[in-house]
């Protein structure tokens, strides 16, 4: 019983670390770069919204195997990615 609990806790902790790694990878790939880099890599955005300061919120849905991945980027008025949110199913954060 204790082994099962320890195994479940280890899996949950590893899942958190994987999401941190995925966020770091997304930041390295896209933050500080023009949104066109994300579009070339992730495909056609599933949503866009203009912000009052001239920037945009650009959303993508991609699939990693059977797992749905959701990424949202916020750009400044020049189209440079300044922040984002990254989520989806746990498989998005798991290494292949």
C-alpha positions as CSV (number, residue, x, y, z in Angstrom):
1,X,0.0,0.0,0.0
2,X,2.8,2.5,0.9
3,X,4.6,1.6,-2.3
4,X,1.5,2.5,-4.3
5,X,1.1,5.8,-2.5
6,X,4.9,6.6,-3.0
7,X,4.6,5.7,-6.7
8,X,1.6,7.9,-7.3
9,X,3.3,10.8,-5.5
10,X,6.4,10.4,-7.6
11,X,4.4,10.4,-10.8
12,X,2.6,13.6,-9.7
13,X,5.8,15.3,-8.8
14,X,7.4,14.3,-12.1
15,X,4.3,15.7,-14.0
16,X,4.9,19.1,-12.4
17,X,8.5,19.1,-13.4
18,X,7.6,18.1,-16.9
19,X,5.2,21.1,-17.2
20,X,7.9,23.4,-16.0
21,X,10.3,22.0,-18.6
22,X,7.6,22.4,-21.3
23,X,7.0,26.0,-20.3
24,X,10.7,26.7,-20.3
25,X,11.0,25.1,-23.8
26,X,8.2,27.3,-25.1
27,X,9.8,30.4,-23.6
28,X,13.1,29.6,-25.2
29,X,11.6,28.8,-28.6
30,X,9.1,31.7,-28.9
31,X,9.4,34.5,-26.3
32,X,11.2,37.6,-27.6
33,X,10.6,36.4,-31.2
34,X,7.9,37.5,-33.7
35,X,4.6,35.6,-33.5
36,X,5.3,34.4,-37.1
37,X,7.9,32.0,-35.6
38,X,5.1,30.3,-33.5
39,X,2.8,30.2,-36.5
40,X,5.4,28.5,-38.7
41,X,6.1,26.0,-35.9
42,X,2.6,25.4,-34.5
43,X,0.4,26.0,-37.5
44,X,-2.6,28.2,-38.0
45,X,-3.9,29.8,-34.8
46,X,-7.2,28.7,-33.5
47,X,-8.0,32.1,-32.1
48,X,-6.8,35.7,-32.2
49,X,-7.8,38.8,-30.2
50,X,-6.5,42.3,-30.6
51,X,-5.5,44.2,-27.4
52,X,-6.1,47.9,-26.8
53,X,-2.3,48.5,-26.8
54,X,-1.9,47.1,-30.3
55,X,-0.8,43.7,-29.2
56,X,-2.6,40.4,-29.7
57,X,-3.5,37.3,-27.9
58,X,-2.9,34.3,-30.3
59,X,-4.1,30.8,-29.4
60,X,-3.0,27.5,-30.8
61,X,-4.2,23.9,-30.4
62,X,-1.8,21.2,-31.4
63,X,-1.5,17.5,-30.8
64,X,1.4,15.5,-29.5
65,X,0.4,12.0,-30.4
66,X,-3.2,11.7,-29.0
67,X,-2.7,14.5,-26.4
68,X,-4.2,17.9,-27.0
69,X,-1.8,20.8,-26.3
70,X,-3.0,24.4,-25.8
71,X,-0.7,27.4,-26.1
72,X,-1.6,31.1,-25.8
73,X,0.9,33.9,-26.6
74,X,0.6,37.6,-25.9
75,X,2.4,39.9,-28.3
76,X,3.3,43.6,-28.2
77,X,2.3,46.0,-30.9
78,X,5.3,44.9,-33.0
79,X,4.2,41.2,-32.9
80,X,6.9,40.1,-30.5
81,X,5.9,37.4,-28.0
82,X,6.1,38.9,-24.5
83,X,4.3,36.2,-22.5
84,X,2.1,33.1,-22.7
85,X,0.2,30.3,-21.1
86,X,0.8,26.6,-21.9
87,X,-1.4,23.7,-21.0
88,X,-3.4,20.8,-22.2
89,X,-3.4,17.2,-21.5
90,X,-0.5,15.7,-19.4
91,X,0.9,14.1,-22.5
92,X,2.0,17.5,-23.8
93,X,4.5,17.7,-21.0
94,X,5.8,14.2,-21.2
95,X,9.0,13.5,-23.0
96,X,8.7,11.2,-26.0
